[in-house]
Every structure is written in C-alpha cells, then in structure tokens.
Amino acid sequence: KLIADVGLVGFPNAGKSTLISVISAAKPKIADYPFTTLEPNLGVVDMGDFRTFVVADIPGLIEGASDGLGLGHQFLRHVERTKLILHLIDVSSLSGRDPVSDYEIINLELKKYDPNLAARPQIVVATKIDALDEPERLESLKKRAKKDKAQFFAISAVANQGVKDLVDAVSRDLTELANSEKE
C-alpha cells in the first residue's frame, strides 16, 4: 500500500513541487497558481552509497480537505501511504497567509481525516526563506513547531538554502523508522 517513504504536504503553492524538483530527478509542473499539482509526483532521492528514498509531492490541501473539499479525501489517501510527512509552509508574506495558521489548519485536517495520520512522524519545513521580508513570520512558526516537539527546518529550494540539511535529516529519520520496525 506504500507509495512513498516521504509525503510532502501543505497548502497549494507552499513549494512542494519546487522541492521535489530540486532533490530528485522529478520534473513536476511548477506554476504560481493554486492546484498546479493534481496528482502525486514521485521522485527518488539518491543519498549515495546505494541509499535512496522516494518522495511524493502530494497535491495542495486546503481547509475542509478532511470533508472532501478540494479533492481532499483523494489527496489525503495519498498521505496515508507514506511513512514520514514533510509539512511545507510558505513563510514569505507574498502568500498573504499566516504561517502558524497554515500549520495548524493542515494538522487539523490530517487529524480529522485520520488521527493516526496526524500522529505520523512529521518534519516542519518553512519554505521560501529567500523571499522572507518579515523575520517574525519564520520565528513564530519555529516556536509553534518547537511547542509540538517537531523537527524544524527553514529552506529555499530555489536558492538551495538548507535543502541538504533537510534531506540528511529525512534520511536519518527513515533509517530510524526502518530500524524501529525491525524491532
């Protein structure tokens, strides 16, 4: 039933497709309008030494996804088929959205759809830091993630800032998950 090791979730235009295009050979459609991605794109991340993991770029979720809005049930079913969630949140003010609110809304949608999904390992990823014009947006999200004891990374996939550290952490987490499954 598993489609990928890692699922990229977040609101439309959070940077999911850009990230998968940078860390893998996947070439998803990338555009500056909502719901550019309508079905998952899969990419294989090569860590070297014959170590790889598969990432699924899940179409953007919206408030009400757990009730089926925006093809929510269809998209959430894809998230169910991953081991680790990378929760991408746009921290630039260009989106006109509040990063902490976006984080809370998506997590609530995951929980409403399936409490087990909300309990799945998750890494919080602040995206578009190259366009960050209000540092407090990043800091408030970082504090919120810390409150939830979630790992936190700030990246710019376009400028390739923080991406390597994120990929290394994902690889470590997947190794730890695999080891715990064996026990």
C-alpha positions as CSV (number, residue, x, y, z in Angstrom):
1,K,0.0,0.0,0.0
2,L,3.0,2.3,0.5
3,I,3.6,4.7,-2.4
4,A,6.5,6.7,-1.0
5,D,8.7,7.0,2.1
6,V,8.0,10.7,2.4
7,G,4.9,12.7,1.6
8,L,5.2,16.5,1.0
9,V,2.1,18.2,2.4
10,G,0.9,21.8,2.7
11,F,-1.3,24.4,1.2
12,P,-1.2,25.0,-2.6
13,N,1.9,26.9,-3.6
14,A,3.8,26.1,-0.5
15,G,6.9,24.9,-2.5
16,K,6.3,21.2,-2.6
17,S,6.8,20.7,-6.4
18,T,9.9,23.0,-6.3
19,L,11.4,21.0,-3.5
20,I,10.9,17.6,-5.2
21,S,12.3,19.0,-8.4
22,V,15.5,20.1,-6.6
23,I,16.1,16.9,-4.5
24,S,15.2,14.4,-7.2
25,A,15.0,13.9,-10.9
26,A,11.3,14.5,-10.9
27,K,10.1,17.3,-13.1
28,P,6.6,18.3,-11.9
29,K,4.7,21.2,-13.4
30,I,5.5,24.3,-11.3
31,A,3.4,27.4,-11.6
32,D,2.3,30.3,-9.5
33,Y,-1.3,29.4,-9.1
34,P,-3.2,27.0,-6.8
35,F,-3.6,23.3,-7.6
36,T,-0.9,23.1,-10.2
37,T,-0.4,19.6,-8.9
38,L,-3.5,17.4,-9.3
39,E,-1.9,14.0,-8.7
40,P,1.1,13.0,-6.8
41,N,4.5,13.3,-8.4
42,L,7.1,10.7,-7.2
43,G,10.8,11.4,-7.1
44,V,13.7,9.2,-6.0
45,V,16.3,11.0,-3.8
46,D,19.8,9.5,-4.1
47,M,21.8,9.7,-1.0
48,G,24.8,7.9,-2.4
49,D,26.2,4.6,-1.3
50,F,23.2,2.9,-2.9
51,R,20.8,4.6,-0.4
52,T,17.7,6.1,-1.8
53,F,14.2,7.2,-0.7
54,V,11.0,8.0,-2.5
55,V,9.3,11.3,-2.1
56,A,5.6,12.0,-3.1
57,D,4.6,15.6,-3.9
58,I,1.0,15.5,-2.7
59,P,-1.4,18.0,-4.2
60,G,-2.1,21.0,-2.0
61,L,-4.5,20.6,0.8
62,I,-7.0,23.2,1.9
63,E,-9.1,23.9,5.0
64,G,-12.0,21.4,4.7
65,A,-9.9,18.7,3.0
66,S,-11.0,16.2,5.5
67,D,-14.6,16.9,4.5
68,G,-13.7,16.3,0.8
69,L,-13.2,19.9,-0.2
70,G,-10.6,20.5,-3.0
71,L,-10.5,16.7,-3.7
72,G,-9.3,16.5,-0.1
73,H,-10.2,12.8,0.5
74,Q,-8.4,11.8,-2.6
75,F,-5.3,13.8,-1.7
76,L,-5.3,12.6,2.0
77,R,-5.4,9.0,0.9
78,H,-2.0,9.6,-0.8
79,V,-0.6,10.9,2.5
80,E,-1.8,7.8,4.3
81,R,0.6,5.8,2.0
82,T,3.8,7.4,3.3
83,K,6.0,6.8,6.4
84,L,7.1,10.4,7.1
85,I,5.4,13.7,6.5
86,L,7.3,16.8,5.4
87,H,4.9,19.7,6.2
88,L,5.9,22.6,4.0
89,I,4.7,26.1,4.9
90,D,5.4,29.3,2.9
91,V,6.8,31.9,5.3
92,S,7.0,34.7,2.8
93,S,4.4,37.4,3.0
94,L,3.8,37.0,-0.7
95,S,1.2,34.3,0.0
96,G,-0.9,36.7,2.2
97,R,-1.3,33.8,4.6
98,D,-0.3,33.3,8.2
99,P,2.3,30.5,8.5
100,V,1.3,29.4,12.0
101,S,-2.4,29.3,11.0
102,D,-1.5,27.3,7.9
103,Y,0.5,24.8,10.0
104,E,-2.4,24.4,12.4
105,I,-5.1,24.1,9.7
106,I,-3.2,21.3,7.8
107,N,-2.5,19.4,11.0
108,L,-6.2,19.7,12.0
109,E,-7.2,18.3,8.6
110,L,-4.8,15.4,9.0
111,K,-6.2,14.7,12.4
112,K,-9.9,15.0,11.3
113,Y,-9.2,12.6,8.4
114,D,-7.4,10.0,10.5
115,P,-5.9,10.6,14.0
116,N,-3.2,8.0,13.1
117,L,-2.1,10.2,10.2
118,A,-1.7,13.2,12.5
119,A,0.4,11.1,14.8
120,R,2.8,10.1,12.0
121,P,6.4,11.4,12.2
122,Q,6.4,15.0,10.8
123,I,9.1,17.5,10.0
124,V,8.0,21.1,9.7
125,V,9.7,23.0,6.8
126,A,9.5,26.7,6.4
127,T,9.8,27.4,2.7
128,K,10.6,30.4,0.5
129,I,13.1,31.9,3.0
130,D,14.8,33.7,0.1
131,A,11.6,35.8,-0.1
132,L,11.3,36.3,3.7
133,D,10.7,40.0,4.4
134,E,9.2,39.7,7.9
135,P,11.5,37.5,10.0
136,E,8.9,37.3,12.8
137,R,6.8,35.0,10.4
138,L,9.6,32.5,10.4
139,E,10.2,32.8,14.2
140,S,6.5,32.4,15.1
141,L,6.4,29.2,13.0
142,K,9.6,27.9,14.6
143,K,8.2,28.5,18.1
144,R,5.0,26.7,17.2
145,A,6.8,23.7,15.8
146,K,9.0,23.6,18.9
147,K,5.9,23.6,21.1
148,D,4.8,20.5,19.2
149,K,8.3,19.0,19.6
150,A,8.6,18.8,15.8
151,Q,11.8,19.0,13.9
152,F,12.1,22.3,12.1
153,F,14.0,23.4,9.0
154,A,14.0,26.6,7.1
155,I,14.8,26.3,3.4
156,S,14.7,27.9,0.0
157,A,14.5,25.3,-2.7
158,V,15.0,27.9,-5.4
159,A,18.2,29.2,-3.8
160,N,19.2,25.7,-2.5
161,Q,19.4,27.0,1.1
162,G,19.0,24.5,3.9
163,V,18.0,21.7,1.5
164,K,21.0,19.4,2.1
165,D,20.5,19.5,5.9
166,L,16.8,18.7,5.4
167,V,17.5,15.8,3.1
168,D,20.1,14.4,5.5
169,A,17.6,14.6,8.4
170,V,14.9,12.8,6.3
171,S,17.4,10.1,5.5
172,R,18.3,9.7,9.2
173,D,14.7,9.6,10.3
174,L,13.8,7.0,7.6
175,T,16.7,4.8,8.8
176,E,15.5,5.2,12.4
177,L,11.9,4.3,11.4
178,A,13.2,1.2,9.5
179,N,15.2,0.1,12.5
180,S,12.3,0.5,14.9
181,E,10.0,-1.5,12.5
182,K,12.5,-4.4,12.7
183,E,12.4,-4.5,16.5
